[in-house]
């Protein structure tokens, strides 16, 4: 039987193979909406696993019908936690990319907005054939400022503009074509395919794999000397959009299940 951690909801962790841990987003009743607590626990677990001297690969997946519906918009509509929420998103995206662990997203059902951002922040992604991916931020009056960094190295500029500006959902095959997914498989084989990819990673030398990920990060990251300032600017842009009148209307319309009435 796999060994399960005692970490409570909304994140669970289990060991399914030597050197491989599965981290599950575990708010199925909320379609794994990304709350501050969930994102903080995700960062904590990535850090813990990176220090246990046993885990080398993490597979990130969601419980219930979808991988993640994105940011918890009920929480996001609370003006008192806007900045805390933004920083928790940024921290989770950074943790996945910067960790010495190799991360594989195993994505099913749906991955929307920040949920798709988490998927893109992983080193690789395997998607089920039923998967839909969308970035509906503009329809909520929000900016995809925090997830741009995760996506811009994986998706061509024209495709990224379509994803963000048009906002329509794409299917798994289209996501594979534009670089958001490395593999597409049937839903019942999703975890199996992710584990197969993980075993390929485990065949490499432990230090070599860590150094190779670090090399790739340096290759694709911004060469600007003001990287920290750029990160802070992205958080500022995200927060400002969350405080805008269009965001207030977009979030209200979403919660009331109606089209937004833009001024």
N, C-alpha and C positions, 0 to 999 in steps of 0.2 A: 504494500500500500504506500502511496506517496506520503511524504512527511509534510504536514501542513503547519504553517506558523500559527501563532495565537493572535495575529493581527486581526482586529475586528473589521467590520464594514467601515468604510466603503472600498477598501482594497484588501484583496486576499493574495497570499503567496504560497506556492507549493513547489516542491522539487519533483520533477517527473523523470529525470535522467541525471546521472552524475555530471555535474558541471552546468546543468540547465535548470533555471527556475522560471515558473510561469507566474506573472503578475496579472491579476484580473481586476478590471474595473467592475465594481460589484454594487451598483445601484440600479438593478434591472427595473425596479418600480418607477424610476425616473429616467429610463433609457440611458443610464450611465452618464447623466449630465454632470459636468465637471464643476464641483463645488470647491471652495477653498480648502476644506478639510480633506477631500479626496486628493487634491493636487499636492497638498503638504505631505500626506501619507505616501503618495507615490514617490516624491523626492526622498523621503526618509527611507523607504524600502530599497530604492536604487542605491543609495549611499551605503545602507547596511549590507546589501549583497556584494557590493564592490569590495567591502572590507573583510568578508568572511573567508577569504583565501580558498574557496571551493567553487564558487559560481563564476562562470566565464561568459555565459550567454543568458539573456533574459528574453522571454517571449511575452509580449504585452497583448492581452486580449480583453474582450468584454463579455460579461454574462448577460443572459436574456436575449431579446430579439435583435439588438444592434450593438455594434462596438461602442459608439458614443454619439449622442445627439448634440454634443458640443457644450458650450458654457451653460451653466445653470442660470437660466434667464430670470427665474424668480429671485435668486440671490443677486444677480447682476442688476436688477432693477432697484436694489437698495442703495441709495446714494452714500450711505455710511461705510460701505465696504468696497467701493469701486476700486480704489488704489490697491487695497490688499488683494482683491481678486486678480487684478492685472499682474501684480508681482508674483502671485502664485502660479499663474499661467506661464509667465516668463521663466520662472525657476524650474518648472517641470520640463519645459522644452529644452532648457539648457542642461538639465541633469541627464536626459536621455542622450543628448549629443556628446557631452563632455565626459561622460562616464567611461572608464576603461572597459566596462562590460559591453559586449556587442549586443545590440537590441534588434529584435525581429518583431514587427507588428503582425499579428494574426487577426485579420479584420473581416467581420461578417456583417450582413444585414445593412447597416448604414454607418457612415462616418461623416459627420457634418461639422463645419466650422472648426472650432478648437479641437474637436475629436479627430478630424482629419489632420489637423496640425500635429497632434501627438503622433499619429501614424507616420507623418512625414519626418518627424524628428528622430524616429527610429532609423537605424542603419539600413534596414531592409524591411520590406513588407510583402506579406502573402495575403491575397484577398480571395474570398469565396465568390463563386459565380453569381450569387444573389446580391452582391454588394452594390450600394449606391453611395456616391461621394458628392458632396456639394459644399459650397462656401456661400451661404446666404447672408453674410454680414451686411451687405449693402441694403438688403430688404429689411434689416432690423435697424438701420441707421447707425451701424457700427463700422469700424475700420479693421481690416485683417492685419494690423500693424505688427502684432507679435508673431504671427505664423509665417510672415513673408520670408524671413530668414531661412526657415526650415524648408520652404517650398522652392525658393528661387534657384537652388543648386540642383534640383531634381526635375524641374519642369521648364520647358522653353518659354521665352517671354510671351509670345503670342498665346500659347495655351494658358499661361498663368493669367493673362489679362482676361481671357474668356472665362476662366473659372471664377475670378473675382468680380468682374464687371457684369457679366451676364447672369451668373449665379445658378444656372440650371444644373441639376444632378447629372453626373456621368456614371456609366456602368463600369464593371470591373475590367472588361476588355479595353475600353477607352482609357481607363486609368493605367493599365499596363502599357498601352501604346505611348502615352505621354511621360512615363517614367515614375508615376506614383506607386506602382506595384512592380515587383520583380517576378511574381508568379500569380496565376489564377488557378484555383482548384475548386472541386465540389465542396459544399459546406461540411459534409461528413469527413472529409480528408484534410481539413484546414490545419488542425493542430499537428497531424502527422507530417504534412509538408513543411510546416515551420520547424518541427523537430528534425526532419531530414536535413534542412538547411543548417540547423544548429550543430548537428553531428559533423558536417563538413567543416564548420569553424573550429570545432574541438580537435580536428585532425591536425591543425596548425600548432606550431609552438606557442605556448601561452604568452611569453613575453613578445614574441614576434607579432602575434595577433594584436596585442595592445599597442605596440609601436606602429603597426600598419594602420590601425584606426587613427592614431594620433597624427600620422603622416597625412592621411586623407583629410582629416579635419583641417590641418594647416594649409593644405592645397586648396581647399574649397572655401575656407573662411575669408572674411574681409581682410584685406591687407592694410586697412586704415590704421594709423597710429591712435586714432580716437575711437577704438572699438567700444570701450565702456560708455563713452558719450553717445555713440550710435544706439547702444542698447537702451540707455536711459531715454533717448529721444523716441524710440519705438514705444516704450511704456507710456511716455507722456502723450504721444499721439493717440494711443489706445484709450487712455483715461479721458482725454479731452472729448473724444468721440462718444464715450459712454455717458458723458455729462451733457451732451448736446440735446437740443429740443427734438431733433430727428430721432435720436436714440430713444428718448422718452416715448415718442409716438410709435416707433417701430417695436419696442418691447411691449408697450401696452397693447398694440394690435395683435402681436403674437400671443400674448396671454389671453386676450379676448377672442382669439381665433377669427380674426377679420383682416381684410387688407388694410395696410397703413394708409392714412389720409395725409399725404405730404402737402406742405404749404408751398 
